[in-house]
Amino acid sequence: MTELISPSLSSGWFSYAIRVYPHHTDYAGIVWHGSYITWMEEARVEYLRSAGVSFDQLVAAGVDLPVVDLTLRYHQAAKMGEELLIMTKFSKSQKLRLTFDYEIKAVDPTNPEGDRLCVTASVSLVPVDSQKRKILRSLPSLLDQAIAGLLG
């Protein structure tokens, strides 16, 4: 099996590689649906870190980014032992709603047809004041700058 690929940015997509371990699967060795959501969050955190903002900075600034909308479409099952690419990109910003798109692909370098699409998804977040528990009226500057960098 190949080594996991380091996070990278290619053609607008941020790629975050993982390997499917037994604890990610059901008894049949098929990825449990909740694992995809965990990997999407990991990829999003690393994607934002690559743009210059880490979640510990957001927490220190008193900002939470709760999920307000989540859609997943399952195409093909991922299986134990497979290497997956969790690909994400910033999709759009509507007022304060930040939306990220995802493609999760099984990587098989021996397959002449390329990677196998397992899941497509979209996640929307809103910035919330962690003390007042109210939606912020504007994006914090460090998050606004990171998003501007992602849109390049």
N, C-alpha and C positions, 0 to 999 in steps of 0.2 A: 504494500500500500504506500502511496506517496505521502510525503510530509504535508502537514496542513499549510495552506497558503496564508501568509501574513495579510492583515487588512490592507486594502489598496483601493485606489480610486481609478476607475477605467470607464471611459465613454459615459461619464455622468453618474455611474453607479458606484457606490462604495461596497466592496466585497469583503465579507467577514466569513472566514472558513471555520467549520466545526466538524467533528467526527461524531457519528451517532453511537452512543454507548448504551449498554443494556438498560440503565436507569432512565433513558429517554424513550423506552419502548414499552409496548404491552407484552403479554405472554407469547405472542406470535412473532415477536421481533420487529413489529411495525411501529413507527414513531407515533407516540401518544400525541394527540392534537395539541395539548397544552405546551409541549416542548417547543413547537413552532413559535408560539407567542413569546416564550422566554428568549429564544434565539433572536427574534426580531428586536426585542428590547436591548439585548446585548449589542447587536449591530448598530442600533440607533445611538446608543451611548458612545460607542467607539467612533461612529460617523461624526457626531458632534464634537468629540474630543479632537478628531483630525482637523476640525474647523476652528479649534482654539478655545472651546468651552467644555469644561468637565462638569459632571453632575455635582461633584463636591463644591465647585464654585457656585452653582445655582442654589444648592442647599444653604451655603454660607450667606448668600444674598437674600435668603428667605423666599425662594421661588420653588414651587412644585410644578410639575408638568403632568397632570393626570390625563389618562386616556378618556376621551369623550365619544370616540367612535372607532370601531374596529370591524373590519370585514376580511374574511379569509375565503379563498376558493381553493379547494383541494383538487389537484389534477392527477397526481400519481403518488402512491405511498413511498415514503423513504423508509429504509430498513437499517437494522443494526449493522454497524461496521462501515456504512457508507460515509464518504466525505461529502459534506454539503457546503454550498456557497449561499450565504444569507446576503442578498444584494439589496441595498436600500438607496433611495435618493429622496431629496426634498422635493415634494411635488408642488405644493402651493401654500400660500398663506392667504386666508380670507379673514380679514379683520385680525383677530387674535388666534384664530384656529390654524395650527401648524400641521400639515398633512405630509406623511411620508409613505411612499410606495415601496413594495417589496416583491422580489422574486426569489424563491428558494429552489435551488437546483442541485440535483445529485450529480457529482463529478465522476466521470469514468473516462480516463485518458485513453483507454483502449477502444472506446465506442466511436466509430467513424461518424456517427450522426451527432456527436457532441453531447453536451450536458442534458440531463432529463429534468424538465420542469415539474416540480412537485407541488408548489403552492404559490399563488399570487395573493397579495394582501395590501391593505391600506390601513393606516392608523392616524387618527387626528388627536392632537393634544392641545390644551389651553394652559397658559401661564396663570398660576394662582398664588396669591400671597399666602405663605405657609402659616402665618400667625392669624390673620383675619379670615382665612378660608374663603376669600372672594377673588373672582377673576380680576386680574390686573387690567388697567385701562390701556397700557402700552407694554410692549415687550421690553424687558430689561436690556440695557445697552449691550452687555456682553453677549446675550442671546441674539439680539438684532444684528450685531456685527458678524456673528458666526453664520447666521442665515444668509446674510448678504454675501459672505464668502462662499457659501455653498452654491449660491445662484450665479456666482462669478461673473 
